Amino acid sequence: MYFDQGEERELKVSVMFKRAQGRKKVLTSVNWKERVFVLTPKNLNYFEGSCEKRGRCKGSIPLSSVKAVEFVDDTAFDQNKKFCFCFQVVYDDLVLYVNAKSEQEKKEWVEAIQDECRCNKFLLLEYHPGVFINKWSCCEGKEKTTPGCKESFAAQERNSYQGGRRYTENSRTSNFITSQPLPPIPPTSSEGQPQLEQKAKREQEKKPPEVVVAIYDFRGAEQGDLSLLKGENLIVIDKQSDHWWIAKNSRGEQGYIPSNYVRRQGLESESWFQPEMSRQLTEDILKKEGKEGCFVVRNSSKEGMYTLSVLHGDHVRHYHIKKDNGQLYISDRHRFPTVPELINYHQHNSGGLVTRLRQPPSFGQAPVAAFGHDIWEIPRSDIVLGRELGTGQFGTVRQGTFRGNLHVAVKLMKEGAMSEDDFIDEAKVMTQFQHPHLVQLHGVCSEKPIYIITEFMSQGCLLHYLRHKYSSLQPPQMTEMVRQVASAMMYLESRNFIHRDLAARNCLIGDNDIVKVADFGLARYVIDDEYTASEGTKFPIKWASPEVILYTKFSSKSDIWAFGILTWEIYTAGKQPYPSVSNTDVVQKVINGYRLQKPHRCPDEMYKIVERCWNAEPEQRPSFGAVYKNIVDFVGEDYDETVD
């Protein structure tokens, strides 16, 4: 439900018959008892006695557990129509059959319960209008678990949006957000509008509204932003911007929300669902959490499948979530139609797992969102500078806070170090980037000295981290770092951006050992994926490809070369490439075909990937997309436990 209406307020009261639910014995068509039914915003209760004098409470169904509320066929229980005003409440693994005293009473009760449950997580899209006595009377299915044979009210309401109309039956409910997406802005004149545009408009109007769930709190920073409360549902109205969507909440308020603070309703909105988390990162996070039964569900290495990872003692176990005939399971004895229902079961029963599932790990603070949907220029008064984090070619980096509550990193630009206008132009483009493994740029203070405000990374420079952690780092952790960098560079490559200075010194590491690519001060936006650097441009020789050394020609393929050097840095725990060799000698060696040798911690398959990155011919080097896939394939199957 969207609104708190008072958990104990009685919404509806009637005397009706209920059928035994078969917890302990086989059902028969005559096992009915008269009960006083009471509907509240929280429960469906039934009592002995009468409306005037209620006796003992005989049962209570939490409305949050309800999966379906539907009519039952008039002749489902007998041919004499003694129980011909029946409806059913499906919840957990049980079905409560209720017989009203009239058709009108039956309809009112079904609508009332549906109104209170239509926002539930596990609503079924199909149900059985019949009853199961050795077989389903409606479709003759011989198994009790046979999927339903008729569309449920939830499916009908979802489908009713198709064709551009809004669901209006039961329109008195306020608990179900039913707002259509805004249509595309019409042209100034409809004459001559291309047929494809008209078709696109019609297709847009047919789409049902997209409902998302806030997974973090968000406080709007400027006028037009819409604040979020974790767990609330919203309807997305406009997604034209990658990072800021226009959405409407259940109170009718509308505004901009950060797209990485919400997920689609359903599996994606569950806090334990981390689709892009790798096996190695999962193990690191669960072990760091250190709590028995701590778990996550993530995408499997097999497309369209999922893996459950759970901490037991000092070890992380990985289970493949299997699928058969529309049912999901880990143990064949416990099958469910959805992943959330499967997880809900195993949170209460081990069901063949090494331990019962408890809670997902705490992932630390929310992901980085920009300061506001249209904030770029940041007043210097909003920034308070703290300790120095380091110095570089373009100035000093210090820790800071934005408006007293958000930790940021502040780069104080050294005057004359580079063209300030060019840097600001590039920084504006950088705010368009949003990726889990790219350092987020928040904005600039354009007064001199210029401040560049970015995400703060708690563990600092990757190069220093590698050297400090040399003795404790293991090859799987190193491979995970390489994978994360490849993921970020694949993202940049897809947007025709060239980093031009990719190295361990220009990557940062944060909470949970998350690696992010940083320092886009030299990145340039290119249309054809290639540009030639101006004369006199400095570049790091030991990370430079042959075409950069010879012609100062940069492209995504020169980034691939540098990625190979960065990978070598990671597996050597931060050693200098070509140790004890001067830049001049490095140039001659690289041009003549010399390549860095395989580090002893680097797996053979990973070194083969690196060697392809160092092909002398740029066009023969792989793309970052291909490299990322090769790394994922090398890691291989991401589950190791089976349950019979």
C-alpha positions as CSV (number, residue, x, y, z in Angstrom):
1,M,0.0,0.0,0.0
2,Y,1.1,3.6,-0.6
3,F,-0.7,5.3,2.3
4,D,-1.0,4.4,5.9
5,Q,-4.7,4.3,6.6
6,G,-4.6,3.0,10.2
7,E,-3.7,-0.6,10.5
8,E,-6.6,-1.7,12.7
9,R,-9.4,0.3,11.0
10,E,-12.1,-2.1,9.9
11,L,-12.8,-1.6,6.2
12,K,-15.5,-4.3,5.7
13,V,-17.3,-6.8,8.0
14,S,-19.6,-9.7,6.9
15,V,-20.7,-13.1,8.0
16,M,-19.7,-15.7,5.3
17,F,-18.7,-19.3,4.9
18,K,-15.1,-20.4,4.7
19,R,-13.7,-23.7,3.4
20,A,-11.0,-25.6,5.3
21,Q,-7.6,-24.8,3.8
22,G,-6.2,-28.3,3.9
23,R,-3.3,-27.8,6.3
24,K,-3.8,-31.2,7.9
25,K,-6.4,-33.1,5.9
26,V,-7.8,-33.7,2.5
27,L,-10.4,-31.2,1.4
28,T,-13.9,-32.2,0.6
29,S,-16.7,-30.2,-0.9
30,V,-18.7,-30.0,2.3
31,N,-16.0,-28.8,4.8
32,W,-17.4,-25.3,5.4
33,K,-17.8,-23.2,8.5
34,E,-19.6,-19.9,9.1
35,R,-17.2,-17.1,10.2
36,V,-17.2,-13.3,10.8
37,F,-14.8,-11.8,8.2
38,V,-13.1,-8.5,9.0
39,L,-10.9,-6.6,6.5
40,T,-8.4,-4.1,7.8
41,P,-5.7,-2.3,5.9
42,K,-3.2,-4.9,7.3
43,N,-5.0,-8.2,7.6
44,L,-8.0,-10.3,6.6
45,N,-9.2,-11.8,9.9
46,Y,-12.1,-14.3,10.6
47,F,-13.8,-15.0,13.9
48,E,-16.3,-17.3,15.6
49,G,-19.7,-15.8,16.6
50,S,-21.7,-13.1,14.9
51,C,-21.2,-9.5,13.7
52,E,-22.8,-8.3,17.0
53,K,-20.9,-10.6,19.3
54,R,-17.6,-11.9,17.9
55,G,-15.9,-14.9,19.5
56,R,-12.3,-16.1,19.2
57,C,-10.2,-15.2,16.2
58,K,-9.8,-18.3,14.1
59,G,-7.4,-17.0,11.5
60,S,-5.6,-14.0,10.2
61,I,-4.0,-13.5,6.7
62,P,-1.5,-10.7,6.3
63,L,-2.5,-8.8,3.2
64,S,1.2,-8.4,2.3
65,S,1.3,-12.2,1.7
66,V,-1.7,-12.2,-0.7
67,K,-0.9,-13.3,-4.3
68,A,-4.3,-13.2,-5.9
69,V,-8.0,-12.4,-5.1
70,E,-10.4,-13.8,-7.6
71,F,-13.9,-15.2,-8.3
72,V,-14.5,-18.9,-8.3
73,D,-16.6,-20.8,-10.9
74,D,-20.2,-21.1,-9.7
75,T,-20.1,-24.9,-10.1
76,A,-16.6,-25.5,-8.7
77,F,-17.8,-27.1,-5.4
78,D,-21.2,-28.8,-6.3
79,Q,-23.9,-28.8,-8.9
80,N,-26.6,-27.7,-6.5
81,K,-25.3,-24.1,-6.3
82,K,-25.3,-24.1,-2.5
83,F,-21.9,-22.5,-2.7
84,C,-22.2,-20.4,-5.8
85,F,-21.0,-17.0,-4.6
86,C,-17.4,-18.1,-4.0
87,F,-14.2,-16.2,-4.2
88,Q,-10.6,-17.1,-3.3
89,V,-7.7,-15.5,-1.6
90,V,-4.3,-17.0,-2.6
91,Y,-1.5,-16.4,-0.1
92,D,1.8,-18.1,0.7
93,D,1.2,-21.7,-0.4
94,L,-2.5,-21.8,0.6
95,V,-5.9,-20.9,-0.9
96,L,-8.7,-19.6,1.3
97,Y,-12.1,-20.2,-0.4
98,V,-15.0,-17.9,0.9
99,N,-18.7,-18.1,0.0
100,A,-20.6,-14.9,0.3
101,K,-24.4,-14.6,0.6
102,S,-25.1,-12.9,-2.7
103,E,-23.4,-12.0,-6.0
104,Q,-23.2,-8.3,-4.9
105,E,-21.5,-9.2,-1.6
106,K,-19.0,-11.4,-3.4
107,K,-18.1,-8.6,-5.8
108,E,-17.7,-6.0,-3.1
109,W,-15.4,-8.2,-1.0
110,V,-13.2,-9.1,-4.0
111,E,-12.9,-5.5,-5.0
112,A,-12.2,-4.4,-1.4
113,I,-9.4,-6.9,-0.9
114,Q,-7.9,-6.3,-4.3
115,D,-7.8,-2.6,-3.5
116,E,-5.6,-3.3,-0.5
117,C,-3.3,-5.8,-2.2
118,R,-2.7,-4.5,-5.7
119,C,0.7,-3.1,-4.9
120,N,2.0,-6.4,-3.4
121,K,5.3,-7.8,-4.7
122,F,4.2,-11.3,-5.6
123,L,0.9,-10.9,-7.4
124,L,0.1,-13.8,-9.8
125,L,-0.7,-13.1,-13.4
126,E,-2.7,-16.3,-13.8
127,Y,-5.0,-18.3,-11.4
128,H,-7.4,-21.2,-11.3
129,P,-11.1,-20.3,-11.2
130,G,-11.8,-23.9,-10.3
131,V,-10.9,-26.0,-7.3
132,F,-8.3,-28.8,-6.9
133,I,-9.8,-32.2,-5.8
134,N,-7.4,-34.8,-7.4
135,K,-7.3,-32.5,-10.4
136,W,-8.2,-28.9,-11.3
137,S,-11.9,-28.6,-12.1
138,C,-11.3,-25.7,-14.5
139,C,-8.5,-27.0,-16.7
140,E,-8.1,-30.7,-15.6
141,G,-4.5,-30.1,-14.6
142,K,-3.3,-33.1,-12.6
143,E,-0.8,-31.3,-10.5
144,K,-1.6,-28.8,-7.8
145,T,1.3,-26.6,-8.9
146,T,0.0,-26.5,-12.5
147,P,0.2,-22.8,-13.7
148,G,-3.1,-20.9,-13.6
149,C,-5.4,-21.1,-16.7
150,K,-7.0,-17.6,-16.5
151,E,-5.7,-14.0,-16.3
152,S,-5.7,-12.5,-12.9
153,F,-6.9,-9.0,-12.0
154,A,-3.2,-7.9,-11.8
155,A,-2.6,-9.1,-15.4
156,Q,-5.8,-7.5,-16.7
157,E,-5.0,-4.1,-15.1
158,R,-1.5,-4.2,-16.5
159,N,-2.8,-5.1,-20.0
160,S,-5.5,-2.5,-19.8
161,Y,-2.9,0.2,-20.4
162,Q,-2.3,-1.1,-23.9
163,G,-4.1,0.9,-26.6
164,G,-3.4,4.1,-24.8
165,R,-6.3,3.9,-22.3
166,R,-6.1,4.0,-18.5
167,Y,-7.6,1.4,-16.3
168,T,-10.7,2.9,-14.8
169,E,-12.6,-0.1,-13.3
170,N,-12.3,0.2,-9.5
171,S,-11.4,3.8,-10.1
172,R,-12.3,4.7,-6.5
173,T,-9.0,3.2,-5.3
174,S,-6.2,5.6,-4.4
175,N,-3.6,3.0,-3.8
176,F,-2.7,2.2,-7.4
177,I,-0.9,4.8,-9.3
178,T,-2.5,4.9,-12.8
179,S,-0.9,7.7,-14.7
180,Q,0.0,7.4,-18.4
181,P,3.4,8.5,-19.7
182,L,3.4,11.8,-21.4
183,P,3.1,11.5,-25.2
184,P,5.9,12.9,-27.3
185,I,5.8,16.7,-27.9
186,P,3.7,17.2,-31.1
187,P,5.2,19.0,-34.1
188,T,4.2,22.6,-34.8
189,S,2.3,21.4,-37.7
190,S,1.0,17.9,-38.3
191,E,1.0,18.3,-42.0
192,G,3.6,16.2,-43.6
193,Q,4.6,14.5,-40.4
194,P,6.7,11.5,-41.4
195,Q,4.8,8.2,-41.1
196,L,7.6,6.7,-38.9
197,E,7.2,9.5,-36.4
198,Q,3.4,8.9,-36.3
199,K,4.0,5.2,-35.7
200,A,6.6,5.9,-33.0
201,K,4.1,8.2,-31.3
202,R,1.4,5.5,-31.4
203,E,3.8,2.9,-30.0
204,Q,4.8,5.3,-27.2
205,E,1.1,5.9,-26.3
206,K,0.5,2.1,-26.1
207,K,3.2,1.6,-23.5
208,P,2.1,1.1,-19.9
209,P,3.7,3.4,-17.3
210,E,7.0,2.2,-15.9
211,V,6.9,1.9,-12.1
212,V,10.2,2.1,-10.2
213,V,11.1,1.8,-6.6
214,A,13.5,4.1,-4.7
215,I,16.3,2.1,-3.3
216,Y,18.0,5.1,-1.5
217,D,16.8,8.3,0.1
218,F,17.5,11.4,-2.0
219,R,17.2,15.0,-0.9
220,G,16.5,17.3,-3.8
221,A,19.3,19.9,-4.2
222,E,17.5,22.5,-6.3
223,Q,14.1,23.6,-7.6
224,G,12.7,20.9,-9.9
225,D,14.3,18.0,-8.1
226,L,12.0,15.4,-6.5
227,S,13.1,14.0,-3.1
228,L,12.9,10.3,-2.7
229,L,12.2,8.0,0.3
230,K,13.7,4.6,0.2
231,G,11.0,2.0,-0.7
232,E,8.5,4.4,-2.3
233,N,7.0,3.7,-5.7
234,L,7.1,6.2,-8.6
235,I,6.0,6.4,-12.2
236,V,8.6,7.4,-14.7
237,I,7.4,10.1,-17.1
238,D,10.5,11.0,-19.1
239,K,13.8,9.1,-19.6
240,Q,15.4,11.2,-22.3
241,S,18.4,12.0,-20.0
242,D,20.5,9.1,-19.0
243,H,21.1,10.3,-15.4
244,W,18.0,12.4,-14.5
245,W,14.5,11.2,-15.1
246,I,11.2,13.0,-14.6
247,A,9.0,11.0,-12.3
248,K,5.8,11.3,-10.2
249,N,5.2,9.9,-6.7
250,S,2.0,8.7,-5.1
251,R,1.2,12.2,-3.8
252,G,1.1,13.6,-7.3
253,E,4.4,15.4,-6.9
254,Q,6.6,15.5,-10.0
255,G,10.2,16.3,-10.6
256,Y,13.7,15.1,-11.5
257,I,15.2,12.0,-9.8
258,P,18.7,10.5,-10.2
259,S,18.2,7.4,-12.3
260,N,20.7,5.3,-10.3
261,Y,18.7,5.8,-7.1
262,V,15.7,3.8,-8.5
263,R,15.1,0.4,-9.9
264,R,12.2,-1.2,-11.8
265,Q,9.5,-2.7,-9.6
266,G,10.0,-6.4,-9.0
267,L,13.3,-8.3,-8.8
268,E,15.4,-5.3,-9.6
269,S,14.2,-3.4,-6.6
270,E,15.3,-6.0,-4.1
271,S,18.2,-4.8,-2.0
272,W,19.8,-8.3,-2.3
273,F,19.8,-8.3,-6.1
274,Q,23.1,-7.1,-7.5
275,P,23.0,-8.1,-11.1
276,E,26.4,-6.9,-12.2
277,M,28.4,-8.0,-9.2
278,S,31.1,-10.6,-10.1
279,R,31.9,-13.7,-8.2
280,Q,35.1,-12.4,-6.8
281,L,33.7,-9.0,-5.7
282,T,30.8,-10.9,-4.1
283,E,33.1,-13.1,-2.1
284,D,35.1,-10.1,-1.0
285,I,32.1,-8.1,0.2
286,L,30.4,-11.1,1.9
287,K,33.5,-12.0,3.8
288,K,34.1,-8.4,4.8
289,E,30.5,-8.3,6.1
290,G,31.3,-11.5,8.1
291,K,27.7,-12.4,9.0
292,E,26.3,-15.9,8.8
293,G,23.7,-16.2,6.0
294,C,24.6,-12.9,4.4
295,F,23.7,-13.2,0.7
296,V,23.2,-11.7,-2.7
297,V,21.6,-12.8,-6.0
298,R,23.4,-11.8,-9.2
299,N,23.4,-12.5,-12.9
300,S,24.9,-15.8,-13.7
301,S,27.6,-16.4,-16.3
302,K,24.8,-18.2,-18.3
303,E,22.7,-15.5,-19.9
304,G,19.3,-15.1,-18.4
305,M,20.1,-17.1,-15.3
306,Y,20.9,-16.2,-11.7
307,T,23.4,-17.2,-9.0
308,L,22.8,-17.1,-5.2
309,S,25.9,-16.5,-3.2
310,V,25.7,-17.0,0.6
311,L,28.3,-16.7,3.4
312,H,28.6,-19.8,5.7
313,G,31.4,-19.7,8.3
314,D,34.5,-18.4,6.5
315,H,33.4,-19.5,3.0
316,V,31.1,-18.2,0.4
317,R,28.9,-20.8,-1.4
318,H,27.5,-20.2,-4.9
319,Y,24.3,-21.8,-6.0
320,H,22.9,-21.9,-9.5
321,I,19.2,-20.9,-9.6
322,K,17.7,-23.4,-12.0
323,K,14.6,-23.0,-14.2
324,D,12.2,-25.7,-15.4
325,N,8.8,-25.4,-16.9
326,G,8.5,-21.8,-15.6
327,Q,9.5,-22.7,-12.1
328,L,12.7,-21.5,-10.3
329,Y,14.5,-23.6,-7.7
330,I,17.8,-24.5,-6.1
331,S,16.5,-27.6,-4.5
332,D,14.1,-29.5,-6.7
333,R,11.7,-29.9,-3.8
334,H,11.1,-26.2,-3.4
335,R,10.0,-24.5,-6.6
336,F,8.6,-21.0,-7.1
337,P,7.5,-18.8,-10.0
338,T,9.7,-15.9,-9.1
339,V,13.1,-15.3,-7.7
340,P,11.8,-13.1,-4.8
341,E,9.5,-15.9,-3.7
342,L,12.3,-18.4,-3.9
343,I,14.5,-16.1,-1.7
344,N,11.6,-15.4,0.7
345,Y,11.3,-19.2,1.2
346,H,15.0,-19.7,1.9
347,Q,15.0,-16.8,4.3
348,H,12.8,-18.9,6.5
349,N,14.0,-22.4,5.6
350,S,17.4,-23.6,4.6
351,G,15.7,-26.0,2.2
352,G,19.0,-27.8,1.3
353,L,21.3,-24.8,1.5
354,V,24.2,-24.8,3.9
355,T,22.4,-22.2,6.0
356,R,19.2,-20.2,6.0
357,L,19.5,-16.9,4.2
358,R,19.5,-13.8,6.5
359,Q,20.2,-10.3,5.2
360,P,22.1,-8.8,2.2
361,P,25.4,-7.0,3.0
362,S,25.4,-3.3,3.8
363,F,26.8,-1.7,0.6
364,G,27.8,1.5,2.3
365,Q,26.6,4.8,1.2
366,A,24.3,5.4,-1.8
367,P,25.8,5.6,-5.3
368,V,27.0,9.0,-6.5
369,A,24.4,11.3,-7.9
370,A,25.1,14.7,-9.3
371,F,24.2,17.6,-7.0
372,G,21.0,18.4,-8.9
373,H,19.5,17.9,-12.3
374,D,20.8,21.2,-13.7
375,I,23.7,22.1,-11.4
376,W,27.0,22.6,-13.1
377,E,28.5,25.9,-11.7
378,I,29.0,25.3,-8.0
379,P,29.4,28.4,-5.7
380,R,32.7,28.3,-3.9
381,S,30.9,29.0,-0.6
382,D,29.3,25.5,-0.9
383,I,32.7,23.9,-0.7
384,V,34.8,23.5,2.4
385,L,38.3,22.3,1.8
386,G,40.0,19.7,4.0
387,R,43.3,17.8,4.0
388,E,45.5,17.4,0.9
389,L,45.2,14.1,-0.9
390,G,47.9,14.6,-3.5
391,T,49.4,16.7,-6.3
392,G,49.6,16.3,-10.0
393,Q,50.5,17.9,-13.3
394,F,47.5,20.2,-13.2
395,G,47.3,21.1,-9.5
396,T,46.6,19.9,-6.0
397,V,43.8,17.6,-4.9
398,R,42.1,18.0,-1.5
399,Q,39.3,16.4,0.4
400,G,36.3,18.6,0.9
401,T,32.6,18.7,1.8
402,F,29.7,20.0,-0.3
403,R,27.1,22.0,1.7
404,G,28.5,20.4,4.9
405,N,27.3,16.8,4.4
406,L,28.8,15.2,1.2
407,H,32.4,14.2,1.0
408,V,34.0,15.2,-2.3
409,A,37.4,15.5,-3.9
410,V,38.5,19.0,-5.0
411,K,41.1,19.5,-7.7
412,L,42.6,23.0,-7.4
413,M,43.8,23.9,-10.9
414,K,47.3,25.4,-11.2
415,E,47.1,28.5,-13.3
416,G,48.9,28.1,-16.7
417,A,49.0,24.3,-16.4
418,M,46.6,23.9,-19.3
419,S,43.9,25.8,-21.2
420,E,41.3,26.5,-18.6
421,D,38.5,27.0,-21.1
422,D,39.3,23.7,-22.8
423,F,39.4,21.9,-19.5
424,I,36.1,23.3,-18.4
425,D,34.5,22.4,-21.7
426,E,35.8,18.8,-21.3
427,A,34.6,18.7,-17.7
428,K,31.1,19.7,-18.8
429,V,31.1,16.7,-21.1
430,M,32.3,14.5,-18.3
431,T,29.2,15.1,-16.2
432,Q,27.3,13.1,-18.8
433,F,29.2,10.0,-17.7
434,Q,27.6,7.7,-15.1
435,H,29.1,4.2,-14.6
436,P,29.9,2.1,-11.5
437,H,33.6,2.2,-12.3
438,L,34.1,5.8,-13.5
439,V,34.8,8.5,-11.0
440,Q,31.7,10.9,-11.0
441,L,32.3,14.6,-11.8
442,H,29.9,16.9,-9.9
443,G,30.8,20.3,-11.3
444,V,33.2,23.2,-11.2
445,C,33.9,26.5,-9.4
446,S,35.0,28.7,-12.3
447,E,36.5,31.5,-10.3
448,K,40.3,31.3,-10.3
449,P,41.8,29.1,-9.2
450,I,39.3,26.7,-10.8
451,Y,37.9,23.9,-8.6
452,I,37.0,20.6,-10.2
453,I,34.6,18.8,-7.9
454,T,34.5,15.0,-8.1
455,E,33.4,11.9,-6.2
456,F,35.6,11.1,-3.2
457,M,37.3,7.7,-3.2
458,S,38.2,6.6,0.3
459,Q,41.2,4.4,-0.4
460,G,42.9,6.8,-2.9
461,C,45.2,6.0,-5.8
462,L,45.2,2.4,-7.1
463,L,48.9,2.4,-7.7
464,H,49.7,3.2,-4.0
465,Y,47.1,0.6,-3.0
466,L,48.7,-2.1,-5.1
467,R,52.1,-1.4,-3.6
468,H,50.8,-1.2,-0.1
469,K,48.7,-4.5,-0.4
470,Y,51.3,-6.5,-2.3
471,S,51.6,-9.3,0.2
472,S,47.8,-9.8,0.7
473,L,46.5,-9.5,-2.9
474,Q,45.7,-12.7,-4.7
475,P,45.4,-13.3,-8.5
476,P,41.5,-13.6,-8.4
477,Q,41.4,-10.1,-6.7
478,M,43.7,-8.7,-9.3
479,T,41.7,-10.2,-12.1
480,E,38.6,-8.5,-10.6
481,M,40.3,-5.1,-10.6
482,V,41.2,-5.6,-14.3
483,R,37.6,-6.6,-15.0
484,Q,36.3,-3.4,-13.4
485,V,38.6,-1.2,-15.4
486,A,37.7,-3.0,-18.6
487,S,34.0,-2.4,-17.8
488,A,34.6,1.4,-17.4
489,M,36.6,1.6,-20.6
490,M,34.0,-0.3,-22.5
491,Y,31.5,2.3,-21.4
492,L,33.8,5.2,-22.6
493,E,34.5,3.4,-25.9
494,S,30.8,3.1,-26.6
495,R,30.6,6.9,-26.2
496,N,33.6,7.6,-28.5
497,F,35.7,8.9,-25.7
498,I,39.4,8.5,-25.5
499,H,41.1,8.5,-22.1
500,R,44.6,9.0,-23.4
501,D,46.3,8.6,-20.0
502,L,45.1,5.2,-18.7
503,A,47.4,3.9,-16.0
504,A,47.2,2.7,-12.4
505,R,48.1,6.2,-11.1
506,N,44.9,7.5,-12.8
507,C,42.6,4.9,-11.2
508,L,41.2,5.3,-7.7
509,I,39.8,2.7,-5.2
510,G,37.0,3.2,-2.8
511,D,34.8,1.3,-0.3
512,N,34.6,-2.5,-0.8
513,D,37.7,-2.3,-3.0
514,I,35.8,-0.9,-5.9
515,V,38.1,0.4,-8.6
516,K,37.1,3.5,-10.7
517,V,38.9,5.1,-13.6
518,A,39.7,8.8,-13.0
519,D,41.5,11.8,-14.5
520,F,39.7,12.6,-17.7
521,G,41.6,15.9,-18.0
522,L,43.0,14.9,-21.4
523,A,40.0,13.0,-22.7
524,R,38.5,14.4,-25.9
525,Y,35.1,13.8,-27.5
526,V,35.6,12.5,-31.1
527,I,33.1,11.6,-33.8
528,D,35.3,9.2,-35.8
529,D,37.1,7.6,-32.8
530,E,40.4,9.2,-33.7
531,Y,42.3,12.5,-33.5
532,T,45.9,13.6,-33.8
533,A,47.4,15.3,-30.8
534,S,48.8,18.8,-31.3
535,E,52.6,19.3,-31.4
536,G,54.3,19.4,-28.0
537,T,51.7,17.4,-26.2
538,K,53.1,15.4,-23.3
539,F,52.3,11.7,-23.0
540,P,53.7,8.9,-20.8
541,I,56.1,6.9,-23.0
542,K,55.9,3.6,-21.1
543,W,52.1,3.4,-21.5
544,A,52.2,4.7,-25.2
545,S,51.4,2.5,-28.2
546,P,53.7,2.6,-31.3
547,E,51.4,5.0,-33.2
548,V,51.4,7.4,-30.3
549,I,55.2,7.3,-30.0
550,L,55.7,7.7,-33.8
551,Y,52.8,10.0,-34.8
552,T,51.2,11.2,-31.5
553,K,48.0,9.6,-32.9
554,F,45.5,8.7,-30.2
555,S,42.4,6.5,-30.5
556,S,40.5,3.9,-28.5
557,K,43.1,1.4,-29.8
558,S,45.9,3.4,-28.0
559,D,43.7,3.2,-24.9
560,I,43.6,-0.6,-25.4
561,W,47.4,-0.7,-25.5
562,A,47.6,1.4,-22.2
563,F,45.0,-1.0,-20.7
564,G,47.5,-3.9,-21.3
565,I,50.2,-1.9,-19.5
566,L,47.8,-1.2,-16.6
567,T,46.9,-4.9,-16.4
568,W,50.6,-5.6,-16.1
569,E,50.9,-3.1,-13.3
570,I,48.0,-4.7,-11.4
571,Y,49.5,-8.3,-11.6
572,T,52.9,-7.0,-10.5
573,A,51.3,-5.1,-7.6
574,G,52.3,-1.7,-8.9
575,K,55.8,-2.2,-10.4
576,Q,57.1,0.4,-12.9
577,P,56.8,-0.9,-16.5
578,Y,60.1,-1.6,-18.2
579,P,62.0,-1.3,-15.0
580,S,65.4,0.3,-15.2
581,V,64.9,1.2,-18.9
582,S,65.0,4.8,-20.0
583,N,62.2,6.3,-22.1
584,T,64.5,6.5,-25.1
585,D,65.3,2.8,-24.9
586,V,61.7,1.9,-24.3
587,V,60.8,3.6,-27.6
588,Q,63.3,1.5,-29.5
589,K,62.3,-1.7,-27.8
590,V,58.6,-1.2,-28.4
591,I,59.1,-0.2,-32.1
592,N,61.3,-3.3,-32.6
593,G,58.6,-5.6,-31.1
594,Y,59.6,-6.0,-27.5
595,R,56.8,-6.6,-25.0
596,L,56.7,-6.9,-21.3
597,Q,57.0,-10.4,-19.9
598,K,54.1,-12.2,-18.1
599,P,54.1,-11.4,-14.4
600,H,54.3,-14.6,-12.3
601,R,50.9,-13.9,-10.7
602,C,49.2,-13.3,-14.0
603,P,47.2,-16.3,-15.3
604,D,48.2,-17.6,-18.8
605,E,44.8,-16.8,-20.3
606,M,44.9,-13.2,-19.0
607,Y,48.3,-12.7,-20.5
608,K,47.0,-13.9,-23.8
609,I,44.4,-11.1,-23.6
610,V,47.1,-8.6,-22.8
611,E,49.3,-9.7,-25.7
612,R,46.4,-9.0,-28.1
613,C,46.2,-5.5,-26.6
614,W,49.8,-5.0,-27.6
615,N,49.5,-5.8,-31.3
616,A,51.7,-3.5,-33.3
617,E,48.8,-2.8,-35.7
618,P,46.0,-0.8,-34.0
619,E,43.2,-2.3,-36.1
620,Q,44.3,-5.8,-35.0
621,R,43.8,-4.9,-31.3
622,P,40.5,-6.0,-29.7
623,S,37.8,-3.6,-28.6
624,F,37.2,-3.0,-24.9
625,G,33.9,-4.9,-25.4
626,A,35.8,-7.9,-26.7
627,V,38.3,-7.7,-23.9
628,Y,35.6,-7.5,-21.3
629,K,33.9,-10.6,-22.7
630,N,37.2,-12.4,-22.8
631,I,37.8,-11.6,-19.1
632,V,34.3,-12.8,-18.1
633,D,34.8,-16.0,-20.1
634,F,38.1,-16.6,-18.4
635,V,36.6,-16.3,-15.0
636,G,34.2,-19.0,-16.1
637,E,31.3,-20.6,-14.2
638,D,30.3,-18.5,-11.3
639,Y,28.6,-21.2,-9.2
640,D,29.9,-24.4,-7.6
641,E,27.1,-25.8,-5.5
642,T,24.3,-28.1,-6.5
643,V,21.4,-29.2,-4.4
644,D,19.5,-32.4,-5.1
